[in-house]
């Protein structure tokens, strides 16, 4: 088999997996009730932490300049995702806390 044809088939397969995962992820998340959203965010933050570890490994690879640049971008985006997830989770948890009573007049 021609190596170029094999690379093209692999690229098409990976693109198909990406599109299907986006569709399935959207369908699953859109059906989650609002009271389960905070635990779901905590779980996705843990997964994003694993992604961050992989991005750090990719950034430290010796694969060349382009690999280091893409790895560094992956570290930046994964860090933004983790921090943003915790900020959103914290804001949602604050919505469920009781407000302190105002001082009695």
N, CA, C and O atoms as CSV, one atom per row, in Angstrom:
chain,resi,resn,atom,element,x,y,z
A,1,UNK,N,N,0.851,-1.176,0.000
A,1,UNK,CA,C,0.000,0.000,0.000
A,1,UNK,C,C,0.895,1.236,0.000
A,1,UNK,O,O,1.949,1.263,0.634
A,2,UNK,N,N,0.457,2.232,-0.710
A,2,UNK,CA,C,1.194,3.487,-0.826
A,2,UNK,C,C,1.205,4.211,0.527
A,2,UNK,O,O,0.148,4.379,1.135
A,3,UNK,N,N,2.378,4.640,1.010
A,3,UNK,CA,C,2.420,5.331,2.316
A,3,UNK,C,C,1.573,6.592,2.363
A,3,UNK,O,O,0.992,6.906,3.402
A,4,UNK,N,N,1.495,7.316,1.259
A,4,UNK,CA,C,0.687,8.540,1.232
A,4,UNK,C,C,-0.794,8.214,1.380
A,4,UNK,O,O,-1.523,8.928,2.068
A,5,UNK,N,N,-1.238,7.136,0.736
A,5,UNK,CA,C,-2.644,6.731,0.850
A,5,UNK,C,C,-2.955,6.296,2.274
A,5,UNK,O,O,-4.046,6.553,2.782
A,6,UNK,N,N,-1.999,5.637,2.915
A,6,UNK,CA,C,-2.183,5.214,4.307
A,6,UNK,C,C,-2.283,6.433,5.229
A,6,UNK,O,O,-3.109,6.450,6.142
A,7,UNK,N,N,-1.454,7.443,4.999
A,7,UNK,CA,C,-1.516,8.668,5.798
A,7,UNK,C,C,-2.831,9.403,5.585
A,7,UNK,O,O,-3.401,9.936,6.537
A,8,UNK,N,N,-3.321,9.439,4.345
A,8,UNK,CA,C,-4.596,10.093,4.060
A,8,UNK,C,C,-5.744,9.374,4.753
A,8,UNK,O,O,-6.637,10.017,5.304
A,9,UNK,N,N,-5.725,8.033,4.728
A,9,UNK,CA,C,-6.782,7.259,5.381
A,9,UNK,C,C,-6.748,7.475,6.889
A,9,UNK,O,O,-7.795,7.567,7.529
A,10,UNK,N,N,-5.555,7.556,7.453
A,10,UNK,CA,C,-5.409,7.782,8.889
A,10,UNK,C,C,-5.933,9.171,9.266
A,10,UNK,O,O,-6.597,9.335,10.290
A,11,UNK,N,N,-5.628,10.166,8.429
A,11,UNK,CA,C,-6.106,11.518,8.678
A,11,UNK,C,C,-7.628,11.588,8.616
A,11,UNK,O,O,-8.255,12.245,9.447
A,12,UNK,N,N,-8.216,10.920,7.646
A,12,UNK,CA,C,-9.684,10.889,7.525
A,12,UNK,C,C,-10.297,10.202,8.733
A,12,UNK,O,O,-11.316,10.650,9.258
A,13,UNK,N,N,-9.672,9.104,9.176
A,13,UNK,CA,C,-10.178,8.376,10.343
A,13,UNK,C,C,-10.115,9.248,11.596
A,13,UNK,O,O,-11.070,9.275,12.373
A,14,UNK,N,N,-9.001,9.963,11.803
A,14,UNK,CA,C,-8.883,10.834,12.966
A,14,UNK,C,C,-9.866,12.000,12.901
A,14,UNK,O,O,-10.414,12.404,13.927
A,15,UNK,N,N,-10.091,12.541,11.712
A,15,UNK,CA,C,-11.066,13.628,11.562
A,15,UNK,C,C,-12.471,13.122,11.880
A,15,UNK,O,O,-13.256,13.831,12.509
A,16,UNK,N,N,-12.791,11.907,11.451
A,16,UNK,CA,C,-14.096,11.312,11.738
A,16,UNK,C,C,-14.272,11.115,13.246
A,16,UNK,O,O,-15.344,11.387,13.786
A,17,UNK,N,N,-13.233,10.648,13.918
A,17,UNK,CA,C,-13.304,10.464,15.374
A,17,UNK,C,C,-13.510,11.807,16.073
A,17,UNK,O,O,-14.280,11.898,17.030
A,18,UNK,N,N,-12.827,12.845,15.600
A,18,UNK,CA,C,-12.986,14.173,16.189
A,18,UNK,C,C,-14.418,14.677,16.031
A,18,UNK,O,O,-15.009,15.171,16.992
A,19,UNK,N,N,-14.973,14.558,14.843
A,19,UNK,CA,C,-16.340,15.033,14.596
A,19,UNK,C,C,-17.343,14.245,15.431
A,19,UNK,O,O,-18.251,14.830,16.022
A,20,UNK,N,N,-17.188,12.922,15.485
A,20,UNK,CA,C,-18.108,12.107,16.278
A,20,UNK,C,C,-17.994,12.426,17.767
A,20,UNK,O,O,-19.009,12.471,18.461
A,21,UNK,N,N,-16.777,12.649,18.272
A,21,UNK,CA,C,-16.629,12.962,19.693
A,21,UNK,C,C,-17.226,14.316,20.035
A,21,UNK,O,O,-17.781,14.489,21.120
A,22,UNK,N,N,-17.122,15.282,19.123
A,22,UNK,CA,C,-17.751,16.588,19.352
A,22,UNK,C,C,-19.264,16.432,19.407
A,22,UNK,O,O,-19.909,16.987,20.297
A,23,UNK,N,N,-19.835,15.691,18.475
A,23,UNK,CA,C,-21.287,15.487,18.437
A,23,UNK,C,C,-21.772,14.749,19.675
A,23,UNK,O,O,-22.750,15.161,20.298
A,24,UNK,N,N,-21.100,13.662,20.036
A,24,UNK,CA,C,-21.524,12.874,21.199
A,24,UNK,C,C,-21.363,13.696,22.479
A,24,UNK,O,O,-22.234,13.662,23.349
A,25,UNK,N,N,-20.259,14.433,22.601
A,25,UNK,CA,C,-20.056,15.271,23.784
A,25,UNK,C,C,-21.139,16.322,23.924
A,25,UNK,O,O,-21.636,16.557,25.025
A,26,UNK,N,N,-21.509,16.955,22.829
A,26,UNK,CA,C,-22.573,17.958,22.877
A,26,UNK,C,C,-23.900,17.339,23.294
A,26,UNK,O,O,-24.627,17.906,24.110
A,27,UNK,N,N,-24.210,16.176,22.733
A,27,UNK,CA,C,-25.474,15.516,23.069
A,27,UNK,C,C,-25.518,15.101,24.536
A,27,UNK,O,O,-26.549,15.251,25.191
A,28,UNK,N,N,-24.412,14.583,25.053
A,28,UNK,CA,C,-24.383,14.143,26.447
A,28,UNK,C,C,-24.484,15.331,27.395
A,28,UNK,O,O,-25.264,15.298,28.346
A,29,UNK,N,N,-23.706,16.376,27.147
A,29,UNK,CA,C,-23.690,17.537,28.039
A,29,UNK,C,C,-25.014,18.284,28.010
A,29,UNK,O,O,-25.447,18.798,29.042
A,30,UNK,N,N,-25.663,18.357,26.866
A,30,UNK,CA,C,-26.919,19.106,26.782
A,30,UNK,C,C,-28.047,18.429,27.550
A,30,UNK,O,O,-29.049,19.075,27.857
A,31,UNK,N,N,-27.909,17.155,27.864
A,31,UNK,CA,C,-28.955,16.431,28.577
A,31,UNK,C,C,-28.709,16.370,30.090
A,31,UNK,O,O,-29.489,15.745,30.808
A,32,UNK,N,N,-27.642,17.005,30.584
A,32,UNK,CA,C,-27.318,16.973,32.012
A,32,UNK,C,C,-28.161,18.014,32.741
A,32,UNK,O,O,-28.184,19.177,32.340
A,33,UNK,N,N,-28.861,17.607,33.817
A,33,UNK,CA,C,-29.624,18.582,34.595
A,33,UNK,C,C,-28.691,19.583,35.278
A,33,UNK,O,O,-27.528,19.279,35.543
A,34,UNK,N,N,-29.206,20.764,35.556
A,34,UNK,CA,C,-28.366,21.826,36.103
A,34,UNK,C,C,-27.782,21.465,37.467
A,34,UNK,O,O,-26.675,21.902,37.779
A,35,UNK,N,N,-28.485,20.685,38.290
A,35,UNK,CA,C,-27.941,20.366,39.613
A,35,UNK,C,C,-26.795,19.374,39.548
A,35,UNK,O,O,-26.062,19.211,40.523
A,36,UNK,N,N,-26.628,18.704,38.402
A,36,UNK,CA,C,-25.490,17.798,38.243
A,36,UNK,C,C,-24.329,18.447,37.510
A,36,UNK,O,O,-23.300,17.811,37.283
A,37,UNK,N,N,-24.489,19.698,37.143
A,37,UNK,CA,C,-23.460,20.351,36.347
A,37,UNK,C,C,-22.167,20.551,37.133
A,37,UNK,O,O,-21.083,20.378,36.577
A,38,UNK,N,N,-22.258,20.912,38.417
A,38,UNK,CA,C,-21.058,21.151,39.216
A,38,UNK,C,C,-20.223,19.888,39.394
A,38,UNK,O,O,-19.008,19.955,39.202
A,39,UNK,N,N,-20.804,18.732,39.751
A,39,UNK,CA,C,-19.971,17.525,39.826
A,39,UNK,C,C,-19.382,17.143,38.469
A,39,UNK,O,O,-18.267,16.626,38.396
A,40,UNK,N,N,-20.120,17.394,37.412
A,40,UNK,CA,C,-19.610,17.092,36.086
A,40,UNK,C,C,-18.416,17.977,35.755
A,40,UNK,O,O,-17.449,17.517,35.148
A,41,UNK,N,N,-18.480,19.257,36.156
A,41,UNK,CA,C,-17.354,20.165,35.932
A,41,UNK,C,C,-16.126,19.709,36.712
A,41,UNK,O,O,-15.006,19.818,36.213
A,42,UNK,N,N,-16.316,19.202,37.923
A,42,UNK,CA,C,-15.187,18.716,38.703
A,42,UNK,C,C,-14.521,17.538,38.009
A,42,UNK,O,O,-13.295,17.437,37.981
A,43,UNK,N,N,-15.330,16.654,37.453
A,43,UNK,CA,C,-14.776,15.520,36.712
A,43,UNK,C,C,-14.042,15.952,35.462
A,43,UNK,O,O,-12.986,15.408,35.138
A,44,UNK,N,N,-14.593,16.926,34.757
A,44,UNK,CA,C,-13.919,17.395,33.540
A,44,UNK,C,C,-12.651,18.156,33.871
A,44,UNK,O,O,-11.720,18.169,33.066
A,45,UNK,N,N,-12.586,18.796,35.045
A,45,UNK,CA,C,-11.344,19.446,35.467
A,45,UNK,C,C,-10.256,18.413,35.707
A,45,UNK,O,O,-9.092,18.663,35.397
A,46,UNK,N,N,-10.613,17.261,36.252
A,46,UNK,CA,C,-9.626,16.203,36.466
A,46,UNK,C,C,-9.097,15.690,35.126
A,46,UNK,O,O,-7.899,15.445,34.981
A,47,UNK,N,N,-9.982,15.532,34.158
A,47,UNK,CA,C,-9.568,15.090,32.830
A,47,UNK,C,C,-8.682,16.152,32.182
A,47,UNK,O,O,-7.703,15.820,31.514
A,48,UNK,N,N,-9.017,17.410,32.374
A,48,UNK,CA,C,-8.193,18.487,31.820
A,48,UNK,C,C,-6.817,18.514,32.472
A,48,UNK,O,O,-5.833,18.873,31.826
A,49,UNK,N,N,-6.739,18.140,33.733
A,49,UNK,CA,C,-5.443,18.039,34.395
A,49,UNK,C,C,-4.575,16.973,33.749
A,49,UNK,O,O,-3.368,17.159,33.598
A,50,UNK,N,N,-5.181,15.859,33.369
A,50,UNK,CA,C,-4.446,14.808,32.669
A,50,UNK,C,C,-3.984,15.324,31.309
A,50,UNK,O,O,-2.871,15.026,30.875
A,51,UNK,N,N,-4.833,16.094,30.638
A,51,UNK,CA,C,-4.456,16.694,29.366
A,51,UNK,C,C,-3.273,17.635,29.540
A,51,UNK,O,O,-2.386,17.694,28.688
A,52,UNK,N,N,-3.264,18.366,30.641
A,52,UNK,CA,C,-2.161,19.289,30.923
A,52,UNK,C,C,-0.845,18.533,31.102
A,52,UNK,O,O,0.199,18.985,30.632
A,53,UNK,N,N,-0.891,17.395,31.773
A,53,UNK,CA,C,0.320,16.586,31.938
A,53,UNK,C,C,0.821,16.114,30.575
A,53,UNK,O,O,2.022,16.162,30.306
A,54,UNK,N,N,-0.087,15.659,29.717
A,54,UNK,CA,C,0.305,15.247,28.375
A,54,UNK,C,C,0.883,16.395,27.559
A,54,UNK,O,O,1.815,16.196,26.780
A,55,UNK,N,N,0.338,17.590,27.733
A,55,UNK,CA,C,0.838,18.753,27.008
A,55,UNK,C,C,2.237,19.126,27.473
A,55,UNK,O,O,3.076,19.520,26.663
A,56,UNK,N,N,2.497,19.004,28.775
A,56,UNK,CA,C,3.839,19.289,29.296
A,56,UNK,C,C,4.842,18.287,28.727
A,56,UNK,O,O,5.959,18.656,28.364
A,57,UNK,N,N,4.439,17.022,28.651
A,57,UNK,CA,C,5.318,16.008,28.066
A,57,UNK,C,C,5.580,16.321,26.597
A,57,UNK,O,O,6.711,16.202,26.125
A,58,UNK,N,N,4.538,16.719,25.878
A,58,UNK,CA,C,4.710,17.051,24.458
A,58,UNK,C,C,5.591,18.281,24.272
A,58,UNK,O,O,6.378,18.338,23.327
A,59,UNK,N,N,5.471,19.259,25.156
A,59,UNK,CA,C,6.284,20.471,25.037
A,59,UNK,C,C,7.749,20.184,25.322
A,59,UNK,O,O,8.628,20.854,24.780
A,60,UNK,N,N,8.020,19.198,26.165
A,60,UNK,CA,C,9.399,18.865,26.504
A,60,UNK,C,C,10.025,17.854,25.572
A,60,UNK,O,O,11.155,17.423,25.799
A,61,UNK,N,N,9.317,17.468,24.531
A,61,UNK,CA,C,9.852,16.465,23.614
A,61,UNK,C,C,10.985,17.049,22.779
A,61,UNK,O,O,11.151,18.265,22.680
A,62,UNK,N,N,11.749,16.157,22.190
A,62,UNK,CA,C,12.892,16.577,21.385
A,62,UNK,C,C,12.548,16.399,19.911
A,62,UNK,O,O,13.432,16.119,19.102
A,63,UNK,N,N,11.296,16.556,19.557
A,63,UNK,CA,C,10.841,16.292,18.204
A,63,UNK,C,C,11.093,17.409,17.217
A,63,UNK,O,O,10.786,17.242,16.036
A,64,UNK,N,N,11.617,18.506,17.623
A,64,UNK,CA,C,11.856,19.614,16.711
A,64,UNK,C,C,11.157,20.871,17.183
A,64,UNK,O,O,10.433,20.871,18.179
A,65,UNK,N,N,11.392,21.940,16.444
A,65,UNK,CA,C,10.864,23.244,16.833
A,65,UNK,C,C,9.339,23.276,16.776
A,65,UNK,O,O,8.695,23.816,17.675
A,66,UNK,N,N,8.769,22.709,15.739
A,66,UNK,CA,C,7.305,22.734,15.593
A,66,UNK,C,C,6.627,21.946,16.716
A,66,UNK,O,O,5.578,22.358,17.211
A,67,UNK,N,N,7.212,20.826,17.119
A,67,UNK,CA,C,6.646,20.032,18.208
A,67,UNK,C,C,6.677,20.806,19.517
A,67,UNK,O,O,5.731,20.742,20.302
A,68,UNK,N,N,7.753,21.530,19.751
A,68,UNK,CA,C,7.860,22.324,20.985
A,68,UNK,C,C,6.850,23.469,20.970
A,68,UNK,O,O,6.233,23.764,21.994
A,69,UNK,N,N,6.678,24.114,19.819
A,69,UNK,CA,C,5.712,25.213,19.708
A,69,UNK,C,C,4.294,24.697,19.942
A,69,UNK,O,O,3.535,25.291,20.708
A,70,UNK,N,N,3.934,23.594,19.284
A,70,UNK,CA,C,2.587,23.033,19.463
A,70,UNK,C,C,2.387,22.522,20.889
A,70,UNK,O,O,1.298,22.654,21.447
A,71,UNK,N,N,3.428,21.940,21.480
A,71,UNK,CA,C,3.336,21.488,22.867
A,71,UNK,C,C,3.133,22.638,23.826
A,71,UNK,O,O,2.358,22.536,24.777
A,72,UNK,N,N,3.833,23.741,23.575
A,72,UNK,CA,C,3.673,24.926,24.426
A,72,UNK,C,C,2.269,25.508,24.293
A,72,UNK,O,O,1.663,25.906,25.288
A,73,UNK,N,N,1.754,25.559,23.070
A,73,UNK,CA,C,0.368,26.013,22.878
A,73,UNK,C,C,-0.617,25.089,23.594
A,73,UNK,O,O,-1.603,25.551,24.167
A,74,UNK,N,N,-0.346,23.788,23.559
A,74,UNK,CA,C,-1.212,22.835,24.256
A,74,UNK,C,C,-1.179,23.074,25.759
A,74,UNK,O,O,-2.208,22.965,26.426
A,75,UNK,N,N,0.000,23.401,26.301
A,75,UNK,CA,C,0.111,23.696,27.735
A,75,UNK,C,C,-0.709,24.934,28.080
A,75,UNK,O,O,-1.423,24.952,29.083
A,76,UNK,N,N,-0.607,25.964,27.251
A,76,UNK,CA,C,-1.346,27.206,27.510
A,76,UNK,C,C,-2.852,26.952,27.472
A,76,UNK,O,O,-3.577,27.366,28.376
A,77,UNK,N,N,-3.321,26.269,26.424
A,77,UNK,CA,C,-4.759,26.029,26.299
A,77,UNK,C,C,-5.283,25.100,27.390
A,77,UNK,O,O,-6.380,25.317,27.905
A,78,UNK,N,N,-4.522,24.073,27.749
A,78,UNK,CA,C,-4.961,23.168,28.813
A,78,UNK,C,C,-4.998,23.889,30.160
A,78,UNK,O,O,-5.889,23.644,30.973
A,79,UNK,N,N,-4.032,24.776,30.396
A,79,UNK,CA,C,-4.019,25.544,31.646
A,79,UNK,C,C,-5.222,26.475,31.726
A,79,UNK,O,O,-5.865,26.578,32.770
A,80,UNK,N,N,-5.522,27.150,30.627
A,80,UNK,CA,C,-6.703,28.023,30.591
A,80,UNK,C,C,-7.968,27.210,30.849
A,80,UNK,O,O,-8.871,27.668,31.550
A,81,UNK,N,N,-8.035,26.016,30.290
A,81,UNK,CA,C,-9.208,25.154,30.475
A,81,UNK,C,C,-9.357,24.732,31.937
A,81,UNK,O,O,-10.460,24.771,32.484
A,82,UNK,N,N,-8.260,24.333,32.569
A,82,UNK,CA,C,-8.323,23.902,33.972
A,82,UNK,C,C,-8.708,25.071,34.880
A,82,UNK,O,O,-9.605,24.940,35.712
A,83,UNK,N,N,-8.039,26.199,34.723
A,83,UNK,CA,C,-8.323,27.355,35.575
A,83,UNK,C,C,-9.753,27.847,35.353
A,83,UNK,O,O,-10.464,28.146,36.313
A,84,UNK,N,N,-10.168,27.930,34.106
A,84,UNK,CA,C,-11.539,28.357,33.804
A,84,UNK,C,C,-12.576,27.412,34.386
A,84,UNK,O,O,-13.619,27.850,34.873
A,85,UNK,N,N,-12.293,26.123,34.335
A,85,UNK,CA,C,-13.219,25.140,34.918
A,85,UNK,C,C,-13.368,25.317,36.411
A,85,UNK,O,O,-14.474,25.228,36.944
A,86,UNK,N,N,-12.254,25.569,37.095
A,86,UNK,CA,C,-12.347,25.777,38.538
A,86,UNK,C,C,-13.031,27.093,38.877
A,86,UNK,O,O,-13.736,27.174,39.883
A,87,UNK,N,N,-12.842,28.113,38.071
A,87,UNK,CA,C,-13.518,29.390,38.313
A,87,UNK,C,C,-15.031,29.218,38.162
A,87,UNK,O,O,-15.806,29.704,38.987
A,88,UNK,N,N,-15.439,28.523,37.104
A,88,UNK,CA,C,-16.872,28.291,36.877
A,88,UNK,C,C,-17.455,27.443,37.998
A,88,UNK,O,O,-18.545,27.733,38.492
A,89,UNK,N,N,-16.740,26.397,38.403
A,89,UNK,CA,C,-17.225,25.537,39.485
A,89,UNK,C,C,-17.360,26.324,40.775
A,89,UNK,O,O,-18.348,26.164,41.492
A,90,UNK,N,N,-16.393,27.166,41.085
A,90,UNK,CA,C,-16.457,27.978,42.301
A,90,UNK,C,C,-17.649,28.931,42.268
A,90,UNK,O,O,-18.343,29.098,43.271
A,91,UNK,N,N,-17.881,29.548,41.125
A,91,UNK,CA,C,-19.033,30.463,41.022
A,91,UNK,C,C,-20.352,29.712,41.177
A,91,UNK,O,O,-21.290,30.220,41.793
A,92,UNK,N,N,-20.426,28.513,40.624
A,92,UNK,CA,C,-21.667,27.742,40.758
A,92,UNK,C,C,-21.886,27.315,42.197
A,92,UNK,O,O,-23.017,27.336,42.682
A,93,UNK,N,N,-20.811,26.924,42.894
A,93,UNK,CA,C,-20.958,26.532,44.293
A,93,UNK,C,C,-21.363,27.712,45.164
A,93,UNK,O,O,-22.090,27.532,46.140
A,94,UNK,N,N,-20.904,28.921,44.829
A,94,UNK,CA,C,-21.300,30.108,45.582
A,94,UNK,C,C,-22.784,30.398,45.425
A,94,UNK,O,O,-23.396,30.981,46.320
A,95,UNK,N,N,-23.368,30.003,44.311
A,95,UNK,CA,C,-24.800,30.227,44.112
A,95,UNK,C,C,-25.635,29.404,45.086
A,95,UNK,O,O,-26.757,29.788,45.416
A,96,UNK,N,N,-25.097,28.271,45.549
A,96,UNK,CA,C,-25.860,27.397,46.429
A,96,UNK,C,C,-25.613,27.681,47.913
A,96,UNK,O,O,-26.271,27.087,48.766
A,97,UNK,N,N,-24.679,28.577,48.233
A,97,UNK,CA,C,-24.416,28.901,49.627
A,97,UNK,C,C,-25.453,29.889,50.135
A,97,UNK,O,O,-25.975,30.718,49.389
A,98,UNK,N,N,-25.734,29.775,51.422
A,98,UNK,CA,C,-26.666,30.718,52.024
A,98,UNK,C,C,-25.976,32.050,52.182
A,98,UNK,O,O,-24.794,32.125,52.517
A,99,UNK,N,N,-26.728,33.091,51.937
A,99,UNK,CA,C,-26.188,34.434,52.085
A,99,UNK,C,C,-26.177,34.804,53.568
A,99,UNK,O,O,-27.104,34.456,54.299
A,100,UNK,N,N,-25.145,35.501,54.010
A,100,UNK,CA,C,-25.130,35.920,55.423
A,100,UNK,C,C,-26.292,36.881,55.702
A,100,UNK,O,O,-26.632,37.738,54.886
A,101,UNK,N,N,-26.863,36.710,56.842
A,101,UNK,CA,C,-27.992,37.568,57.202
A,101,UNK,C,C,-27.516,38.999,57.379
A,101,UNK,O,O,-26.440,39.256,57.918
A,102,UNK,N,N,-28.330,39.907,56.919
A,102,UNK,CA,C,-27.980,41.312,57.077
A,102,UNK,C,C,-28.078,41.676,58.560
A,102,UNK,O,O,-28.840,41.075,59.317
A,103,UNK,N,N,-27.309,42.644,58.940
A,103,UNK,CA,C,-27.330,43.063,60.347
A,103,UNK,C,C,-28.728,43.543,60.729
A,103,UNK,O,O,-29.396,44.264,59.987
A,104,UNK,N,N,-29.130,43.119,61.897
A,104,UNK,CA,C,-30.485,43.494,62.339
A,104,UNK,C,C,-30.514,44.965,62.678
A,104,UNK,O,O,-29.578,45.517,63.257
A,105,UNK,N,N,-31.601,45.572,62.305
A,105,UNK,CA,C,-31.730,47.026,62.525
A,105,UNK,C,C,-32.369,47.305,63.846
A,105,UNK,O,O,-32.561,48.467,64.207
